[in-house]
């Protein structure tokens, strides 16, 4: 592989400048130029918003939702109305009148038959997601929220790179003798964005590249990508231990034992209610980092344990690509945790060069997908595609 240029990010094996992603400060009002796109990323307790004029971010916000409002909802879909009100307030504050948006784009959530791409949000997509999504997750609110906003602005609504099952390699999907059952609950948006950026930075088509991507943030997910398409993944990763009990099996047994438990409530208990989270969450890793910097050996050992477990998963996913890995890409908020990144890199750089793409760019990934559809550079898909 040729020497990557400065656009590729921080290469842990050499002196390459870090990736510089411009995020202009919010401005009052919105200029009238390139297409105006609203990106909506629902997450636990918060709805993250970005207003883009073409590729330029002109305003962003994280609308926090009260614990009282969240607890009042028995189902995640019941959160749609107050989250939608928060988005409308954001647009009003930005001076965006009805009819000004060129597109509204949201997290795709979990769609059982989705392949990578930008999908037009229509009744078929909304119905499938409401009825057939394997688990309840806040990302499932993206499609109905942008669909409602698009109807108010007379513009198309899109979702980009849904958290997909169909893109998994057939061998990866086999969960047992009964056939393909596994899903890929990954940070697909950020992973694919990083894969495209790395390919661009080394002046190669994305379709030719093979990557292992590790998203390290509030949640952890790692995946093997070939040509930007996810082949296999390890998700809901708890590098040190689970918050309830000592194993995934213990957490599953507890969820099944709840009175009136059914398939949906068990899934919500494991994922939607965040019962199955790493003992060292994103915030706790940063806390452990601060303690380690003060000389606390226990905190340092915990950080080493995180990098150790992550390295094992990177090695596992490298086998999916038969050892032919063009780059190991680290992204997410926890790329600022130096001991984790250096410990992980030390253990896996023999497989392939390691590159760091700081932060999470899901809003930009959403806007980019909508702009590709608006410009005709990419054909918007109708769900289901496969």
C-alpha positions in Angstrom: 0.0 0.0 0.0 1.3 3.5 -0.9 2.0 6.1 1.7 -1.3 7.6 2.8 -1.7 11.4 2.6 -2.7 13.7 5.4 -6.5 13.3 4.8 -6.4 9.7 6.0 -6.2 10.4 9.7 -3.6 9.6 12.4 -1.5 6.6 11.5 -0.1 5.2 14.7 2.9 3.7 12.9 4.2 7.0 11.4 4.1 10.8 11.4 0.9 11.5 9.6 -1.2 14.6 10.5 -4.6 13.8 12.2 -7.7 14.0 10.2 -9.2 17.5 10.3 -13.0 17.6 10.0 -14.3 21.1 10.0 -17.3 21.9 12.2 -18.2 25.5 11.8 -19.8 27.1 14.9 -23.6 27.6 14.8 -24.7 30.7 13.0 -27.9 32.8 13.5 -30.3 32.2 10.6 -29.6 30.0 7.6 -28.1 31.2 4.3 -29.9 30.4 1.1 -27.5 28.6 -1.1 -26.8 24.9 -1.3 -29.5 22.3 -0.4 -30.6 22.7 3.3 -30.6 19.2 4.9 -31.7 18.4 8.5 -30.0 15.3 10.0 -31.7 13.6 13.0 -29.9 11.1 15.2 -32.1 9.8 18.1 -30.1 8.3 21.0 -30.8 7.3 24.6 -32.1 10.4 26.4 -31.1 12.8 23.6 -31.9 13.7 20.0 -28.8 14.9 18.1 -29.5 17.4 15.3 -27.4 18.9 12.5 -28.5 21.5 9.9 -26.3 21.4 6.8 -26.1 23.8 3.9 -24.7 21.4 1.4 -21.6 19.9 3.1 -21.3 22.8 5.6 -22.7 22.3 9.1 -24.3 25.6 10.0 -26.1 24.6 13.3 -26.1 21.7 15.6 -27.7 20.7 18.9 -28.3 17.9 21.3 -31.9 18.1 22.6 -32.0 16.5 26.0 -35.1 14.7 27.2 -36.2 14.5 30.8 -36.2 11.2 32.7 -39.8 11.9 33.6 -40.8 12.0 29.9 -38.8 8.9 29.1 -40.2 6.9 32.0 -43.8 7.7 31.0 -43.3 5.8 27.7 -43.9 2.1 27.8 -42.7 1.8 24.2 -40.0 3.7 22.4 -42.3 4.8 19.7 -44.3 6.7 22.3 -41.2 9.1 22.5 -41.8 10.3 18.9 -44.1 13.3 19.7 -41.9 15.0 22.3 -38.7 14.3 20.3 -40.4 15.7 17.3 -41.3 18.9 19.2 -37.7 19.3 20.1 -36.7 19.1 16.5 -39.3 21.7 15.5 -38.0 24.0 18.2 -34.4 23.6 16.8 -35.7 24.5 13.3 -37.6 27.5 14.7 -34.5 28.8 16.5 -32.5 28.4 13.3 -35.0 30.5 11.4 -36.1 27.6 9.1 -39.6 28.1 7.9 -41.8 25.3 6.5 -40.9 24.6 3.0 -37.2 25.5 3.4 -35.7 22.0 3.9 -34.5 20.2 0.8 -34.5 16.9 2.7 -34.8 15.4 6.2 -32.6 12.4 7.0 -32.5 10.2 10.0 -31.0 7.2 11.6 -32.3 4.1 9.8 -32.7 2.0 12.9 -33.1 -1.7 12.5 -34.5 -3.0 9.2 -34.2 -6.8 8.8 -33.9 -6.8 5.0 -31.8 -3.6 4.4 -28.6 -3.4 2.5 -26.2 -0.4 2.6 -27.5 2.7 1.0 -29.8 5.7 1.2 -33.5 4.7 1.5 -36.6 6.9 0.8 -38.8 6.8 3.9 -42.3 5.6 2.8 -45.2 3.7 4.3 -43.6 0.3 3.5 -40.4 1.2 5.4 -42.3 2.6 8.3 -44.6 -0.4 8.6 -41.8 -2.9 8.4 -39.7 -1.1 11.0 -42.7 -0.8 13.4 -43.7 -4.4 13.1 -40.5 -6.4 12.3 -37.5 -4.6 13.9 -35.8 -7.3 16.0 -35.3 -5.1 19.0 -36.5 -1.7 20.2 -33.8 0.9 19.9 -33.9 4.7 19.8 -32.5 4.7 16.3 -35.8 3.3 15.2 -37.3 6.7 15.8 -35.3 8.4 13.1 -37.5 7.3 10.2 -40.9 8.3 11.6 -39.5 11.7 12.9 -38.0 12.7 9.5 -41.1 11.4 7.7 -43.3 13.8 9.8 -40.9 16.7 9.2 -40.7 16.1 5.5 -44.5 16.2 5.1 -44.4 19.7 6.8 -41.6 20.9 4.4 -42.7 19.2 1.2 -39.4 17.5 0.8 -38.2 13.9 0.7 -37.3 12.0 3.9 -34.4 9.5 3.9 -32.6 7.1 6.1 -29.0 6.1 5.5 -27.1 2.8 6.0 -29.7 1.2 8.4 -28.3 -1.2 11.0 -28.6 -4.2 8.7 -28.9 -7.9 8.7 -29.0 -8.5 5.0 -25.5 -7.3 4.3 -23.9 -9.9 6.6 -22.1 -12.7 4.9 -24.2 -15.8 4.8 -21.7 -17.7 7.0 -21.8 -14.9 9.5 -25.6 -15.0 9.7 -25.9 -18.6 10.5 -26.8 -18.8 14.2 -27.5 -22.5 14.3 -29.1 -25.4 12.4 -32.3 -23.5 11.8 -30.6 -21.1 9.4 -29.6 -17.4 9.2 -30.7 -15.5 12.3 -27.8 -13.2 13.4 -28.1 -9.5 13.0 -25.5 -6.8 12.8 -26.2 -4.2 15.5 -23.3 -1.9 14.7 -22.5 1.8 14.5 -22.9 1.3 10.7 -23.1 5.0 9.8 -19.8 6.0 11.3 -18.0 2.8 10.3 -18.9 3.2 6.6 -18.0 6.9 6.7 -14.6 6.2 8.1 -14.0 3.4 5.5 -14.9 5.8 2.7 -12.6 8.5 4.1 -9.7 6.1 4.5 -10.0 4.9 0.9 -10.2 8.4 -0.3 -7.1 9.3 1.7 -5.0 6.6 0.2 -6.4 7.3 -3.3 -8.1 4.0 -3.8 -11.7 3.1 -4.5 -13.6 2.0 -1.5 -14.7 -1.1 -3.4 -11.1 -2.3 -3.4 -10.5 -1.9 0.3 -10.7 -4.4 3.2 -10.9 -2.9 6.7 -11.5 -3.9 10.3 -13.3 -0.9 12.0 -13.6 -0.4 15.7 -16.2 2.1 16.9 -15.3 3.0 20.5 -17.8 5.3 22.2 -20.7 5.1 24.6 -21.1 1.6 23.0 -18.5 -0.6 21.3 -18.9 -2.4 18.0 -16.3 -3.8 15.6 -16.8 -5.0 12.1 -15.0 -6.5 9.1 -15.8 -4.5 5.9 -15.0 -5.4 2.3 -15.6 -2.7 -0.2 -17.5 -0.7 2.4 -19.9 -3.6 3.0 -20.1 -5.1 6.4 -19.3 -8.8 6.4 -19.3 -9.7 10.1 -19.5 -7.9 13.4 -19.1 -8.2 17.1 -21.5 -5.9 18.9 -22.8 -5.0 22.3 -19.3 -5.6 23.4 -18.6 -5.5 27.1 -14.8 -5.4 27.3 -14.5 -6.1 31.0 -17.9 -7.3 32.3 -21.7 -6.7 32.1 -23.5 -4.3 34.3 -25.9 -7.1 35.6 -24.4 -10.4 36.5 -21.1 -11.9 35.3 -22.2 -12.9 31.8 -24.5 -12.3 28.9 -26.3 -15.5 29.9 -27.0 -14.2 33.4 -28.5 -11.0 31.9 -30.6 -13.0 29.5 -31.9 -15.3 32.2 -32.8 -12.3 34.4 -34.7 -10.6 31.5 -36.6 -13.8 30.7 -37.6 -14.2 34.4 -39.5 -10.9 34.5 -43.3 -11.3 35.0 -45.1 -11.2 31.7 -41.9 -11.4 29.7 -42.2 -11.9 25.9 -39.8 -11.6 23.0 -40.1 -7.8 22.7 -39.8 -7.1 26.4 -36.7 -9.3 26.8 -35.0 -7.6 23.8 -35.9 -4.2 25.4 -34.5 -5.4 28.7 -31.2 -6.4 27.1 -30.7 -3.6 24.7 -33.3 -0.8 24.7 -33.2 -0.4 28.5 -29.4 -0.6 28.4 -29.2 -3.5 30.7 -26.4 -5.1 28.7 -23.7 -2.4 28.8 -20.0 -2.6 29.5 -18.9 -2.1 33.1 -16.5 0.4 31.5 -18.9 2.6 29.5 -17.5 5.5 27.5 -17.7 7.9 30.4 -16.2 5.4 32.8 -13.3 4.7 30.5 -12.5 8.5 30.6 -12.8 8.5 34.4 -10.5 5.5 34.6 -8.1 7.3 32.3 -8.0 10.3 34.7 -7.4 8.0 37.6 -4.6 6.2 35.8 -2.9 9.5 35.1 -2.9 10.1 38.8 -1.0 6.9 39.2 -3.8 4.5 40.2 -2.6 1.1 39.1 -6.0 -0.5 39.3 -7.4 2.0 36.8 -4.5 1.4 34.5 -5.1 -2.3 34.6 -8.7 -1.8 33.7 -7.7 0.2 30.7 -5.3 -2.5 29.6 -8.1 -5.0 30.0 -10.2 -3.0 27.6 -7.5 -2.8 24.9 -6.7 -6.5 25.4 -10.3 -7.6 24.8 -10.7 -5.2 21.8 -7.5 -6.6 20.3 -8.8 -10.1 20.5 -11.9 -9.1 18.6 -9.9 -7.3 15.9 -7.9 -10.5 15.4 -11.1 -12.5 15.2 -12.5 -10.2 12.5 -9.2 -10.2 10.5 -9.8 -13.9 9.9 -13.1 -13.0 8.1 -10.9 -11.1 5.6 -8.5 -14.1 5.5 -5.7 -11.8 6.9 -5.8 -9.4 3.9 -6.5 -6.2 5.8 -5.7 -2.8 4.3 -6.2 -0.9 7.5 -7.5 -1.2 11.1 -9.6 1.9 11.6 -10.3 3.2 15.1 -13.1 5.8 15.6 -15.5 7.1 18.2 -15.2 9.4 21.2 -12.9 7.0 23.1 -10.1 7.4 20.6 -8.9 10.2 23.0 -8.2 7.5 25.6 -4.5 7.1 24.8 -3.7 4.0 26.9 -6.6 2.1 25.2 -5.6 3.1 21.7 -1.9 2.5 22.2 -2.5 -0.9 23.9 -4.9 -2.0 21.2 -2.5 -0.8 18.4 0.5 -2.5 20.0 -1.3 -5.9 19.9 -2.8 -5.7 16.3 -0.4 -3.5 14.2 1.2 -6.7 13.0 -2.0 -7.5 11.1 -2.3 -4.1 9.3 -1.5 -0.4 9.8 -3.7 1.2 12.5 -5.4 4.6 11.8 -7.3 6.8 14.2 -10.4 8.9 13.1 -11.4 10.8 16.2 -14.9 11.5 17.2 -18.3 10.3 15.9 -19.6 11.7 12.5 -23.0 10.1 12.3 -24.8 13.4 11.6 -22.4 14.2 8.7 -22.8 10.6 7.4 -26.6 11.1 7.4 -26.3 14.5 5.5 -23.8 13.1 3.0 -26.2 10.2 2.1 -29.1 12.6 1.6 -26.9 14.9 -0.5 -25.9 12.0 -2.7 -29.5 11.1 -3.3 -30.5 14.8 -4.0 -27.7 15.2 -6.5 -28.3 12.0 -8.3 -24.9 10.7 -7.4 -26.6 7.8 -5.7 -30.0 6.3 -6.4 -32.3 6.4 -3.4 -33.6 2.9 -2.7 -37.1 1.7 -1.9 -37.4 -0.7 1.0 -37.0 -3.7 0.8 -34.2 -3.8 -1.7 -33.5 -7.5 -1.2 
